[in-house]
Amino acid sequence: MSTLETIDRDKHIWEGWTVGDFIDDIEIIFHYCSKYSNFWKSKAELKNWVKNNQPYYKKHIPEVYKYFLQKSGL
């Protein structure tokens, strides 16, 4: 079973926002940025990028990071 299948997208994070809401909100930006090879040079850089591009809630959300980490191929 992959990480994408095990993420609880319905987990509440902050004021009605779920893991899935945060993923959906930045997924388009992620796809645009991932078109450029080497956009993220490390896992730490990706982690900071995800945190900083989340709307409203600027704290690390492990499930959101793991989702994009798997998609990034780092």
Secondary structure, 3 states (H helix, E strand, C coil): CCHHHHCCCCCEEECCEEHHHHHHHHHHHHHHHHCCCCCCCCHHHHHHHHHHHCCCCCCCCHHHHHHHHHHHCC
